[in-house]
Amino acid sequence: MPHIQLNQVSKSFKGVTIFENMNFAVEKGKIYGIIGPNGSGKSVLFKLICGFIFPDHGSVIVDGEELGTNKRFPNNFGIIIDRPGYIAGKTGFDNLKALALIRNKINDDKIKKTMKMVGLNPESTQKVKHYSLGMKQKLALAQAIMEDQQTLILDEPFNALDAESVENIRNLLRKFKQEGRTILLTSHNQEDIDILCDEVYRINHFKLEKVK
Ligand SMILES: Nc1ncnc2c1ncn2[C@@H]1O[C@H](COP(=O)(O)OP(=O)(O)OP(=O)(O)O)[C@@H](O)[C@H]1O
């Protein structure tokens, strides 16, 4: 059974078709790359997979359960889609702490360890409103991985990162894959896609076309 399965999914917005009878299957433990020009539907695909939006027709099935029936959101997904709504007047740590309290699964040490992993200083008193773009991106990554989420849905995870940080995050994602986690990512940088992904799909004519 595939980990994630989209069956004959159609989705349009105000008469503009994004997907039509699209099928996609994701196995555990691989890194998938989704490519396509601006506005082709990469974020829409990820939102369908996360249960943020639902198909007009067809189904999205995660671990055998269809989203939108009994199941609203998949469990254990780490997600970067659009920029999360941070509390601008709080520090990075305090923002992550507020998110961690929702599930209450992890302690402060784990949050701090995760911040270091992505290249943020957990002791910094700097408020998020004064963060650079790259620092905000690292914070987004931190929230997606801090609870050891086993499936990562990452829309443009390398956005705004400097070369050293890109290398660091690439290594992190490789390590996650070795641990058996599943990763779906988009990137406009072909090198990220080539280096990291086991399978690559391009959005073409309202469907996913396998290119690797
Ligand atoms: N909630 C919505 N309501 C109306 N239209 C939407 C909505 N969400 C997405 N769209 C439209 O769907 C299309 C696909 O958008 P999407 O954000 O998935 O593109 P993308 O491939 O991620 O682009 P980019 O590379 O710029 O991130 C766009 O034309 C967008 O305007």
The ligand as a Tripos MOL2 file, in Angstrom:
@<TRIPOS>MOLECULE
LIG
   31    33     1     0     0
SMALL
NO_CHARGES

@<TRIPOS>ATOM
      1 N1         -7.2760   29.1980   -2.8370 N.pl3     1 LIG1
      2 C1         -7.1420   29.5120   -4.1170 C.ar      1 LIG1
      3 N2         -8.1100   30.1950   -4.7620 N.ar      1 LIG1
      4 C2         -7.9970   30.5090   -6.0630 C.ar      1 LIG1
      5 N3         -6.9400   30.1730   -6.8230 N.ar      1 LIG1
      6 C3         -5.9440   29.4820   -6.2490 C.ar      1 LIG1
      7 C4         -5.9770   29.1250   -4.8600 C.ar      1 LIG1
      8 N4         -4.8560   28.4600   -4.5630 N.ar      1 LIG1
      9 C5         -4.1430   28.4060   -5.7100 C.ar      1 LIG1
     10 N5         -4.7860   29.0160   -6.7230 N.ar      1 LIG1
     11 C6         -4.3110   29.1060   -8.1050 C.3       1 LIG1
     12 O1         -3.8320   27.8470   -8.5060 O.3       1 LIG1
     13 C7         -2.6900   27.9760   -9.3440 C.3       1 LIG1
     14 C8         -1.5580   27.1430   -8.8060 C.3       1 LIG1
     15 O2         -1.0230   27.7730   -7.6360 O.3       1 LIG1
     16 P1          0.1860   27.1710   -6.8050 P.3       1 LIG1
     17 O3          0.4070   28.1010   -5.6610 O.co2     1 LIG1
     18 O4         -0.0590   25.7490   -6.5190 O.co2     1 LIG1
     19 O5          1.4010   27.3030   -7.8370 O.3       1 LIG1
     20 P2          2.9010   26.8410   -7.6440 P.3       1 LIG1
     21 O6          3.2130   25.8410   -8.6910 O.co2     1 LIG1
     22 O7          3.1520   26.4640   -6.2310 O.co2     1 LIG1
     23 O8          3.6620   28.2040   -7.9920 O.3       1 LIG1
     24 P3          5.0420   28.8510   -7.4610 P.3       1 LIG1
     25 O9          6.1300   28.1870   -8.2360 O.co2     1 LIG1
     26 O10         4.8800   30.2840   -7.8460 O.co2     1 LIG1
     27 O11         5.1130   28.6330   -5.9930 O.co2     1 LIG1
     28 C9         -2.4060   29.4710   -9.4440 C.3       1 LIG1
     29 O12        -2.9810   29.9530  -10.6400 O.3       1 LIG1
     30 C10        -3.1170   30.0380   -8.2450 C.3       1 LIG1
     31 O13        -3.5370   31.3570   -8.4990 O.3       1 LIG1
@<TRIPOS>BOND
     1     1     2 1
     2     2     3 ar
     3     2     7 ar
     4     3     4 ar
     5     4     5 ar
     6     5     6 ar
     7     6     7 ar
     8     6    10 ar
     9     7     8 ar
    10     8     9 ar
    11     9    10 ar
    12    10    11 1
    13    11    12 1
    14    11    30 1
    15    12    13 1
    16    13    14 1
    17    13    28 1
    18    14    15 1
    19    15    16 1
    20    16    17 2
    21    16    18 1
    22    16    19 1
    23    19    20 1
    24    20    21 2
    25    20    22 1
    26    20    23 1
    27    23    24 1
    28    24    25 2
    29    24    26 1
    30    24    27 1
    31    28    29 1
    32    28    30 1
    33    30    31 1
@<TRIPOS>SUBSTRUCTURE
     1 LIG1         1 GROUP 0 **** ****
